[in-house]
Amino acid sequence: YQRRVHGDFLKKKAMEKKDVELKLDGGIPATLVRDLASALAYWNTSVYGTIGTIPVDGKDPKIYSEKVIAGPCTFLDTTTRKRNPLMPPPTYLTQDKLAFGQKFTPEEILKGTEQPSDGGLKCVDKNILENQKGVLIDLLAQAAKAVFQKGGFVRISLPVRIFEPRSTLDKIIDAWRLAPLYLTRAAAQSDPILRMKDVITFAMSGLYCLVTQEKPFNPLLGETLEAVFDDGTKVYCEHISHHPPITSFLVYGAKDLYTMSGHYQYKMSFSANAMKGVQGGPTNIKFADGNVITFKMPYAKLTGITMGNRMTYFVGPMKFYDETNALKAVVVFDYGKTGGIFSSRKKGCKRDDFDGVLYRWNIFAPKQKKIAKISELKDMESLICKISGSWLSSLKIGDEEFWNIKKSKPCAISYNSIVLPSDWRFREDLLWLRRKDIPKADLWKVELEIQQRYDRSEREKYEKLRLKKQSLQHHFTPMYSALI
C-alpha cells in the first residue's frame, strides 16, 4: 500500500481523533483503495508498541522474521522481490526507545565540535572524520563496479557510515524545540513589534540545534512524522515530493494559540572543497487573532569536505515578514567577510556573528534577491531597532538580550504511539544503523533507493499517458459536439 500512495497523501486532522482524509493519485484501483482504508482502520485501532517489535520467528530480538521479505510497514514492494537472507527485516523500536538519546544542553548538542577564534564550528570528532574519509573514492568504486552489474548505476549510493540513524524529518523539528517558550509568548503579545521580536527569537535560537556532523537520512516519498512537545504542541511532517525533494509540515501550538505551516525544499550546491544547502521555502506562523508572520531560513555552509578543517557556519540573509503591520526584519550571517577569493574579515567579526535590523517596511518596494549587507536594503521606511549576536551564544534585539544559549533549554519530544504505517520509525535502513549493523543498513538503503527510482519512473509513465489521453479528448470533443 505504501508505495502507491504518493505526493498528495495529506492528513487533515490529528490521528488522535481517528479522522484521516486521503487524496490519492489517479489510476489506483478501487480495490486497493478499499484495502488501504481497511488497513489504516485496523492500524488506527491497534495499540502501537506490539506490532513488529517482537520477532515472529527465530531467537534474534533484532530480526522480525527470517522468512519474510519485510516487516508489517515498509516502502519496499514485496510483490516483485525475492527474500535476501543478508537483509532480514528488523524489529521496530518500542515506544520507550524512540526518544532515547535526546540532547538538551549546548554541550550535548554540539558534542564533537569546537569553536575556533575566528568563529563557526569545527568538527573534532575523530570517528566521524574517519568515517567520512574517502566518500568520493567510495562512489567512484561503486560506479566502476556498476558497469559490470545488472541494474547499472541505479545501485550507486552514499555509504551508510556517514549517516546518523535519524530521518531528516526528525532532524528539522530540532530547530522548533524552543517553540513552547517563544511562540507561546509571541501569541500573548498585543504589540505587533514585540510579537515580531519573539518570532525572530524563536527562529534564530534553534539554528545551533540543526548543526550536525553526520548526515540524516533523506526522507522517502510519503514518509511521515508525528510528534508532541512537552507543552502539548503537536507536530506533523510529510515528504510530499521526491524530485525536487520537498517536505511539508504543520504544527499546532498548545491550546491552539498558533499554527505553524509551510514546506522546505532541500537545495544543495557543491564546490571543490565545500557544499552549501538550504531548507528553502516559507515558514508561516498564524496566531489566534489572524496575524501571520513568515520567515525563511539562511544557507548552511560546510567547508573542508576534501581537505583542511571541517567547518560549519550559516551564510547570507534570513528574512522575516509581517505584511499586515508592514514590519520586516533582515539578519545577515557571516557579514564580516570582505573581498573575493583572497578575502579577509573585519576586525572583531566572527563567522558565527550576525548583523540585522527590524524596520517598518515599504511593501511596494522592488524585491531584492541578494543581500550581502544591511546597508544594501532598499525597502526600509524607518528603522525600529538593530539585531546582533551569534547563533552560537546569544541574540540581542535593540538593547535587550532575547536569547542566551546557556539560559534557554530545548523542550523534550515524544513520538505518537498511534501513527501512519509510513512513519519514519519503520525505515529498515535507519533501524539497522541504529543497531550499528552497517552491512544490513547499507543493503536496505540501496534497495529503498532503487524502489524510489522505480516508483518515480512509473509515475512519469502514467503522467505521459494521462497527458496523451487529455490531448486526445481535447482534440475529439469539439468534433463529437458538432456531430450532435
VOVEX-961055 format. One line per 10 residues: their letters; for each residue x, y, z of C-alpha. Coordinates in nm, 3 decimals. Layout:
REM residues N
a> X:Y:Z  ...
REM end
This chain:
REM residues 484
yqrrvhgdfl> 0.000:0.000:0.000  0.275:0.242:0.092  0.443:0.282:-0.245  0.117:0.353:-0.430  0.008:0.638:-0.209  0.230:0.929:-0.309  0.259:1.305:-0.318  -0.084:1.421:-0.203  -0.106:1.183:0.096  -0.207:1.462:0.335
kkkamekkdv> -0.358:1.443:0.680  -0.632:1.692:0.760  -0.686:1.606:1.125  -0.487:1.457:1.408  -0.470:1.079:1.430  -0.591:1.104:1.789  -0.933:1.197:1.651  -0.913:0.897:1.417  -1.019:1.103:1.118  -0.784:1.081:0.820
elkldggipa> -0.857:1.205:0.469  -0.655:1.070:0.178  -0.613:1.230:-0.160  -0.482:0.960:-0.391  -0.313:0.983:-0.729  -0.533:0.890:-1.025  -0.524:0.542:-1.171  -0.531:0.350:-0.840  -0.771:0.050:-0.846  -1.080:0.085:-0.626
tlvrdlasal> -1.000:-0.247:-0.457  -0.662:-0.113:-0.349  -0.824:0.200:-0.205  -1.067:-0.016:-0.005  -0.787:-0.242:0.117  -0.579:0.061:0.218  -0.873:0.210:0.407  -0.920:-0.121:0.589  -0.551:-0.141:0.675  -0.549:0.214:0.814
aywntsvygt> -0.867:0.148:1.012  -0.701:-0.158:1.166  -0.383:0.035:1.237  -0.580:0.320:1.391  -0.746:0.091:1.644  -0.429:-0.103:1.723  -0.209:-0.026:2.020  0.135:0.061:1.891  0.414:-0.098:2.090  0.343:-0.458:1.992
igtipvdgkd> 0.326:-0.453:1.611  0.661:-0.550:1.461  0.855:-0.511:1.786  0.866:-0.884:1.869  1.025:-1.145:1.639  0.775:-1.365:1.458  1.025:-1.649:1.430  1.382:-1.704:1.538  1.555:-1.601:1.855  1.735:-1.283:1.747
pkiysekvia> 1.543:-0.989:1.904  1.671:-0.756:1.630  1.524:-0.958:1.340  1.148:-0.951:1.282  1.146:-1.268:1.071  1.383:-1.495:0.878  1.104:-1.598:0.640  0.953:-1.276:0.506  1.095:-1.001:0.283  0.990:-0.708:0.502
gpctfldttt> 0.803:-0.622:0.821  0.440:-0.503:0.857  0.524:-0.145:0.747  0.761:-0.095:0.457  0.814:0.122:0.150  0.951:-0.180:-0.034  0.730:-0.352:-0.293  0.747:-0.709:-0.166  0.547:-0.847:-0.462  0.836:-0.804:-0.705
rkrnplmppp> 1.128:-0.911:-0.487  1.273:-1.228:-0.350  1.387:-1.257:0.008  1.753:-1.174:0.059  1.891:-1.365:0.361  2.159:-1.093:0.400  1.897:-0.821:0.465  1.632:-0.953:0.703  1.363:-0.709:0.823  1.445:-0.557:1.163
tyltqdklaf> 1.209:-0.543:1.458  1.066:-0.199:1.527  1.161:0.018:1.822  0.933:0.014:2.122  0.777:0.342:2.228  1.016:0.394:2.520  1.323:0.372:2.292  1.209:0.621:2.026  1.305:0.933:2.219  1.616:0.779:2.371
gqkftpeeil> 1.929:0.991:2.331  1.763:1.334:2.304  2.001:1.621:2.370  1.915:1.925:2.580  2.230:2.116:2.676  2.464:2.304:2.435  2.743:2.065:2.535  2.535:1.763:2.431  2.405:1.917:2.108  2.745:2.049:1.995
kgteqpsdgg> 2.945:1.747:2.112  3.238:1.665:1.884  3.289:2.027:1.779  3.487:2.326:1.899  3.464:2.697:1.828  3.780:2.847:1.672  3.882:3.203:1.747  3.751:3.324:1.408  3.407:3.167:1.468  3.196:2.889:1.328
lkcvdknile> 3.206:2.525:1.433  3.498:2.292:1.373  3.443:1.915:1.373  3.697:1.743:1.601  3.525:1.405:1.639  3.786:1.158:1.510  3.537:0.878:1.447  3.312:1.098:1.233  3.606:1.240:1.038  3.742:0.891:0.977
nqkgvlidll> 3.404:0.760:0.859  3.369:1.047:0.614  3.712:0.994:0.460  3.720:0.856:0.110  3.348:0.901:0.031  3.433:1.027:-0.320  3.662:0.728:-0.380  3.384:0.503:-0.250  3.135:0.644:-0.503  3.384:0.607:-0.791
aqaakavfqk> 3.444:0.243:-0.692  3.068:0.181:-0.692  3.039:0.343:-1.036  3.316:0.122:-1.178  3.153:-0.189:-1.031  2.810:-0.089:-1.159  2.931:-0.104:-1.520  2.955:-0.483:-1.494  2.648:-0.543:-1.278  2.282:-0.586:-1.356
ggfvrislpv> 2.097:-0.268:-1.265  2.392:-0.045:-1.352  2.425:0.295:-1.193  2.095:0.283:-1.003  2.278:0.098:-0.724  2.521:0.382:-0.656  2.454:0.511:-0.306  2.623:0.717:-0.035  2.776:0.485:0.227  2.572:0.445:0.545
rifeprstld> 2.877:0.511:0.763  2.846:0.888:0.708  2.482:0.895:0.829  2.323:0.931:1.170  2.028:0.698:1.248  1.764:0.968:1.204  1.540:1.087:0.923  1.564:1.445:0.800  1.200:1.481:0.912  1.313:1.410:1.267
kiidawrlap> 1.610:1.644:1.232  1.425:1.955:1.114  1.197:1.963:1.419  1.503:2.006:1.641  1.502:2.373:1.539  1.147:2.412:1.675  1.212:2.283:2.026  1.201:2.634:2.174  0.853:2.699:2.030  0.681:2.627:2.366
lyltraaaqs> 0.874:2.919:2.513  0.897:3.184:2.243  0.591:3.123:2.020  0.363:3.086:2.322  0.496:3.419:2.446  0.453:3.572:2.099  0.090:3.460:2.092  0.022:3.654:2.412  0.165:3.980:2.272  -0.077:4.253:2.165
dpilrmkdvi> 0.202:4.476:2.031  0.300:4.360:1.677  0.660:4.474:1.725  0.703:4.269:2.044  0.543:3.971:1.870  0.784:4.005:1.578  1.077:4.011:1.821  0.961:3.686:1.983  0.923:3.515:1.642  1.273:3.626:1.544
tfamsglycl> 1.399:3.484:1.874  1.222:3.152:1.815  1.364:3.111:1.464  1.721:3.206:1.547  1.752:3.031:1.883  1.708:2.690:1.719  1.971:2.724:1.446  2.250:2.569:1.650  2.029:2.261:1.708  2.034:2.194:1.331
vtqekpfnpl> 2.410:2.173:1.304  2.520:1.811:1.279  2.842:1.649:1.167  2.663:1.338:1.044  2.404:1.333:0.767  2.044:1.235:0.846  1.867:1.001:0.601  1.688:1.165:0.310  1.311:1.114:0.351  1.131:0.866:0.127
lgetleavfd> 0.832:0.991:-0.070  0.526:0.969:0.153  0.736:0.934:0.470  0.567:1.093:0.771  0.641:1.201:1.129  0.409:1.270:1.421  0.539:1.412:1.748  0.438:1.611:2.056  0.640:1.868:2.250  0.622:1.862:2.629
dgtkvycehi> 0.371:2.152:2.641  0.126:1.968:2.413  0.235:2.122:2.081  0.156:1.876:1.800  0.393:1.833:1.505  0.320:1.666:1.169  0.561:1.633:0.876  0.535:1.459:0.539  0.774:1.427:0.248  0.547:1.517:-0.046
shhppitsfl> 0.787:1.532:-0.342  1.079:1.312:-0.445  1.219:1.537:-0.720  1.261:1.813:-0.622  1.275:1.699:-0.258  1.006:1.881:-0.059  0.878:1.829:0.294  0.556:1.986:0.422  0.485:2.045:0.789  0.203:2.151:1.020
vygakdlytm> 0.239:2.244:1.387  -0.049:2.307:1.628  0.059:2.517:1.926  -0.064:2.429:2.274  -0.423:2.548:2.339  -0.442:2.644:1.968  -0.255:2.969:2.036  -0.088:2.945:1.695  -0.030:2.719:1.396  0.294:2.691:1.203
sghyqykmsf> 0.290:2.553:0.850  0.492:2.557:0.532  0.733:2.348:0.329  1.105:2.303:0.290  1.260:2.235:-0.049  1.609:2.098:0.007  1.864:2.266:-0.219  2.234:2.185:-0.234  2.533:2.315:-0.429  2.893:2.193:-0.432
sanamkgvqg> 3.236:2.337:-0.499  3.582:2.180:-0.486  3.608:2.182:-0.107  3.269:2.296:0.020  2.897:2.248:-0.006  2.610:2.483:0.068  2.250:2.393:0.139  1.921:2.547:0.248  1.577:2.444:0.363  1.417:2.667:0.103
gptnikfadg> 1.056:2.772:0.144  0.835:2.972:0.378  0.757:2.906:0.743  0.421:3.068:0.820  0.316:3.129:1.180  -0.052:3.218:1.220  -0.173:3.338:1.559  -0.522:3.307:1.703  -0.602:3.673:1.619  -0.529:3.608:1.248
nvitfkmpya> -0.189:3.777:1.235  0.065:3.591:1.018  0.445:3.620:1.034  0.657:3.444:0.774  1.029:3.372:0.774  1.281:3.198:0.551  1.588:3.002:0.658  1.950:3.102:0.582  2.203:2.886:0.396  2.428:2.649:0.588
kltgitmgnr> 2.782:2.601:0.458  3.020:2.312:0.518  3.386:2.353:0.420  3.682:2.118:0.429  3.499:1.824:0.271  3.811:1.711:0.083  4.095:1.889:0.267  4.156:2.116:0.563  3.945:2.166:0.874  3.579:2.062:0.863
mtyfvgpmkf> 3.392:2.387:0.937  3.020:2.466:0.958  2.851:2.806:0.961  2.549:2.994:0.827  2.572:3.246:0.543  2.351:3.500:0.371  2.027:3.663:0.487  1.739:3.536:0.700  1.417:3.731:0.642  1.102:3.787:0.848
ydetnalkav> 0.777:3.941:0.717  0.459:4.073:0.879  0.258:4.212:0.588  -0.043:4.309:0.799  0.161:4.552:1.009  0.423:4.632:0.740  0.706:4.502:0.957  1.017:4.330:0.830  1.345:4.205:0.971  1.659:4.102:0.784
vvfdygktgg> 1.950:3.926:0.952  2.276:3.871:0.760  2.509:3.588:0.870  2.887:3.586:0.830  2.862:3.954:0.744  3.223:4.037:0.828  3.370:3.884:0.511  3.522:4.129:0.263  3.679:4.090:-0.081  3.678:3.796:-0.322
ifssrkkgck> 3.893:3.482:-0.337  4.163:3.627:-0.114  3.909:3.774:0.127  3.971:3.889:0.482  3.743:3.957:0.777  3.651:4.275:0.955  3.833:4.310:1.283  3.630:4.165:1.567  3.376:3.988:1.341  3.350:3.611:1.375
rddfdgvlyr> 3.191:3.367:1.132  2.904:3.289:1.367  2.818:3.657:1.420  2.517:3.815:1.252  2.402:4.170:1.187  2.040:4.271:1.129  1.763:4.525:1.153  1.392:4.532:1.237  1.215:4.806:1.045  0.895:4.945:0.901
wnifapkqkk> 0.866:4.803:0.553  0.767:4.962:0.225  0.578:4.662:0.088  0.560:4.821:-0.260  0.938:4.847:-0.298  1.105:4.616:-0.557  1.214:4.277:-0.420  1.585:4.221:-0.365  1.713:3.872:-0.447  2.058:3.907:-0.293
iakiselkdm> 2.151:4.096:0.023  2.509:4.073:0.145  2.500:4.376:0.376  2.231:4.554:0.575  2.333:4.879:0.404  2.206:4.736:0.073  1.840:4.728:0.186  1.612:4.940:-0.032  1.268:4.877:0.120  1.321:5.034:0.464
eslickisgs> 1.087:5.320:0.557  1.210:5.366:0.913  1.439:5.175:1.148  1.286:5.027:1.464  1.597:4.866:1.614  1.914:4.673:1.534  1.973:4.300:1.574  2.307:4.150:1.671  2.472:3.848:1.829  2.593:3.498:1.744
wlsslkigde> 2.389:3.188:1.657  2.622:3.000:1.894  2.574:3.218:2.201  2.311:3.494:2.216  2.065:3.724:2.040  2.024:4.092:2.109  1.733:4.295:1.966  1.777:4.661:2.037  1.934:4.688:2.382  1.769:4.374:2.520
efwnikkskp> 1.905:4.019:2.518  1.621:3.793:2.397  1.807:3.462:2.390  2.114:3.312:2.554  2.227:2.959:2.475  2.312:2.894:2.840  1.973:3.004:2.972  1.722:2.855:2.726  1.677:2.477:2.722  1.511:2.300:2.423
caisynsivl> 1.195:2.109:2.517  1.158:1.731:2.510  0.999:1.550:2.216  0.775:1.246:2.243  0.652:1.050:1.943  0.289:0.950:1.892  0.203:0.592:1.981  -0.060:0.559:1.707  0.090:0.660:1.371  0.059:0.602:0.999
psdwrfredl> 0.239:0.298:0.854  0.453:0.549:0.660  0.616:0.681:0.978  0.994:0.735:0.972  1.043:0.495:1.266  0.975:0.191:1.042  1.259:0.251:0.794  1.474:-0.061:0.778  1.800:0.116:0.684  1.764:0.358:0.974
lwlrrkdipk> 1.679:0.080:1.221  1.980:-0.134:1.127  2.213:0.167:1.150  2.073:0.249:1.493  2.171:-0.105:1.593  2.518:-0.046:1.442  2.480:-0.316:1.176  2.638:-0.129:0.883  2.622:-0.411:0.620  2.246:-0.464:0.667
adlwkvelei> 2.181:-0.089:0.677  2.374:-0.043:0.351  2.178:-0.318:0.175  1.842:-0.182:0.287  1.935:0.176:0.194  2.025:0.071:-0.161  1.703:-0.132:-0.203  1.482:0.151:-0.079  1.654:0.399:-0.311  1.605:0.163:-0.607
qqrydrsere> 1.237:0.138:-0.511  1.210:0.517:-0.507  1.364:0.547:-0.854  1.137:0.274:-0.992  0.828:0.441:-0.846  0.933:0.771:-0.997  0.967:0.615:-1.342  0.619:0.461:-1.304  0.471:0.798:-1.213  0.637:0.957:-1.515
kyeklrlkkq> 0.495:0.686:-1.743  0.148:0.740:-1.601  0.178:1.118:-1.640  0.270:1.078:-2.009  -0.032:0.853:-2.063  -0.257:1.097:-1.879  -0.140:1.392:-2.089  -0.179:1.190:-2.407  -0.533:1.092:-2.310  -0.613:1.451:-2.219
slqhhftpmy> -0.479:1.570:-2.555  -0.692:1.316:-2.744  -1.004:1.415:-2.551  -0.939:1.783:-2.626  -0.893:1.700:-2.996  -1.204:1.486:-3.045  -1.459:1.651:-2.813  -1.533:1.950:-3.045  -1.588:1.711:-3.340  -1.824:1.497:-3.135
sali> -2.014:1.807:-3.020  -2.054:1.925:-3.378  -2.199:1.589:-3.483  -2.460:1.609:-3.205
REM end
